Each structure stands twice: as C-alpha cells, then as structure tokens.
Amino acid sequence: MKVFAVAGYSGSGKTTLLEKLLPQMTARGLRVSVIKHTHHDFDIDRPGKDSFRHRQAGAGEVLLASSSRWLLMNELRGAREPSLAEYLARFSPCDLVLVEGFKDEAVPTLEVYRPANGKPPLWPAHRQIVGVASDQPLP
C-alpha cells in the first residue's frame, strides 16, 4: 500500500485537488483510500440517533452497518490521538492511500499553495514535500 500526502493551509484547494484526482485514479483501476485529518472537533452522528445514544452511554466503539456502507466510530475519551501509521493499519488493502493533512509526517507530500491566502509556503521547512501545486507561478 503506497501512501502519498497532500498538505497546505485551509482554503488552499487540497480537497478540490483530491476530488479531481480520485476519479482519474479509480478510472485507471486503482483502489484508492483517503485519510482526512482535521484539527477541529467533529461529529458525524446526531443527537437522538441510537448510535449517538450508545456513544453517550459510554461505548468505546460503535459500528454502523448497512447494505451500502459501514462506519466505525471510535471514541478517544482523552486517550492520545493515534499516529498516521496506526490509522493506516486500520485500512483494508488498497493500492494507494491519499492523506490530506498530517503535514509533519515523513511521507512524500504535495503542497497545495495559494499565495492569496496570505500564508507562507510549507516547502522550505518540510523536507518531505516533493512538489508544489499552485494557482500562480512560483520561483
């Protein structure tokens, strides 16, 4: 399983780029998975739903299953966040895992850089960056 990351500041276009690349990769027969890292708290569940109530009652993991997809939610409850390697170990076999975020991990990374965001580029300080995609020419 190969791993390749896409990193950049919020609003740089990382998700849009992946959204364009994924259909091209899957059309070539590649089985591709994605890890999206966020620094924000999130919840895909809704208050009142059975799975939400199970988590609120103390379940460490809740798996939702249907005939079209399944989802495993794991509550950290104060435990440390798993490393990228630990997340990758949970994936089913595939050809490629695209990682959005985790900009400090030692995996080949494409920086998506948009100068209009007013943020400095990552590439001078992050040695794992192997290329930069930008909406403007760069030096």
C-alpha positions as CSV (number, residue, x, y, z in Angstrom):
1,M,0.0,0.0,0.0
2,K,1.6,3.3,-1.1
3,V,1.0,6.5,0.9
4,F,1.1,10.0,-0.6
5,A,0.1,13.2,1.3
6,V,-1.4,16.4,0.2
7,A,-0.8,19.3,2.6
8,G,-1.5,23.0,2.7
9,Y,-3.3,25.7,4.7
10,S,-7.1,25.8,4.9
11,G,-8.6,27.2,1.7
12,S,-5.6,26.3,-0.5
13,G,-7.5,23.7,-2.5
14,K,-6.4,20.4,-1.1
15,T,-9.8,18.8,-1.1
16,T,-10.7,20.2,-4.6
17,L,-7.5,18.7,-6.0
18,L,-8.2,15.3,-4.5
19,E,-11.7,15.5,-5.7
20,K,-10.3,15.9,-9.3
21,L,-7.6,13.2,-8.9
22,L,-9.7,10.4,-7.4
23,P,-11.9,9.8,-10.4
24,Q,-8.9,9.7,-12.7
25,M,-7.1,7.2,-10.4
26,T,-10.1,4.9,-9.9
27,A,-10.8,5.0,-13.7
28,R,-7.3,3.5,-14.1
29,G,-8.3,0.6,-11.9
30,L,-6.5,1.8,-8.7
31,R,-8.2,1.1,-5.4
32,V,-7.7,4.4,-3.5
33,S,-8.5,5.3,0.1
34,V,-8.3,8.7,1.8
35,I,-7.4,9.9,5.3
36,K,-8.6,13.4,6.1
37,H,-7.0,14.9,9.2
38,T,-8.7,17.8,10.9
39,H,-7.7,19.9,13.9
40,H,-11.4,20.6,14.6
41,D,-13.7,18.6,16.8
42,F,-16.3,16.9,14.6
43,D,-19.2,14.5,14.9
44,I,-21.0,12.8,12.0
45,D,-23.6,11.5,14.4
46,R,-26.8,13.3,15.5
47,P,-28.3,13.6,19.0
48,G,-31.2,11.3,19.4
49,K,-30.0,8.6,17.0
50,D,-29.3,5.2,18.5
51,S,-25.6,5.3,17.7
52,F,-25.2,8.7,19.3
53,R,-27.0,7.4,22.4
54,H,-24.7,4.4,22.5
55,R,-21.6,6.6,22.4
56,Q,-23.1,9.0,25.0
57,A,-23.7,6.0,27.3
58,G,-20.0,5.0,27.2
59,A,-19.4,2.7,24.2
60,G,-15.8,2.9,23.1
61,E,-16.6,2.0,19.5
62,V,-19.9,2.0,17.6
63,L,-20.1,0.4,14.1
64,L,-23.0,1.4,11.8
65,A,-23.7,-1.2,9.2
66,S,-26.0,-1.2,6.1
67,S,-26.1,-2.9,2.8
68,S,-24.3,0.1,1.1
69,R,-21.6,1.1,3.6
70,W,-20.3,0.7,7.1
71,L,-18.7,3.1,9.5
72,L,-16.7,2.5,12.7
73,M,-16.7,5.4,15.2
74,N,-14.0,5.2,17.9
75,E,-14.2,7.5,21.0
76,L,-10.8,8.5,22.2
77,R,-12.2,9.7,25.6
78,G,-8.9,11.5,26.5
79,A,-6.5,8.9,25.1
80,R,-3.8,10.2,22.7
81,E,-4.7,10.5,19.0
82,P,-3.4,7.6,17.0
83,S,-0.4,8.2,14.7
84,L,-0.7,8.1,11.0
85,A,0.9,4.6,10.9
86,E,-1.8,3.4,13.4
87,Y,-4.6,4.9,11.2
88,L,-3.1,3.3,8.1
89,A,-3.0,-0.1,9.8
90,R,-6.8,0.1,10.1
91,F,-7.3,0.3,6.3
92,S,-8.4,-2.6,4.1
93,P,-5.8,-3.4,1.4
94,C,-5.6,-0.9,-1.4
95,D,-3.2,0.5,-4.0
96,L,-2.9,4.0,-2.6
97,V,-3.8,5.9,0.5
98,L,-4.0,9.7,-0.1
99,V,-3.5,11.6,3.1
100,E,-4.9,15.1,3.5
101,G,-3.2,16.8,6.3
102,F,-0.5,15.3,8.6
103,K,1.9,17.8,7.2
104,D,4.7,16.8,9.6
105,E,4.7,13.1,8.7
106,A,7.6,11.7,6.8
107,V,5.7,10.6,3.7
108,P,6.1,12.1,0.2
109,T,3.9,15.2,0.1
110,L,2.5,17.5,-2.5
111,E,1.9,21.0,-1.1
112,V,-1.1,22.9,-2.4
113,Y,-0.1,26.5,-2.1
114,R,-2.3,29.5,-2.7
115,P,-0.4,32.8,-2.2
116,A,-3.7,34.7,-1.9
117,N,-4.3,33.0,1.4
118,G,-1.5,35.2,2.9
119,K,0.3,32.3,4.5
120,P,3.9,31.3,3.8
121,P,4.6,28.1,1.8
122,L,5.3,25.0,3.8
123,W,8.0,23.6,1.4
124,P,11.1,25.3,2.8
125,A,10.6,23.9,6.2
126,H,9.1,20.5,5.4
127,R,11.6,18.2,3.7
128,Q,9.1,15.6,2.7
129,I,7.4,17.9,0.2
130,V,8.3,16.6,-3.2
131,G,6.3,19.1,-5.3
132,V,4.1,22.2,-5.1
133,A,0.8,22.8,-6.8
134,S,-0.2,26.5,-7.0
135,D,-2.6,28.7,-8.8
136,Q,0.3,31.1,-9.5
137,P,3.8,30.7,-10.9
138,L,6.4,30.2,-8.1
139,P,10.1,30.8,-8.0
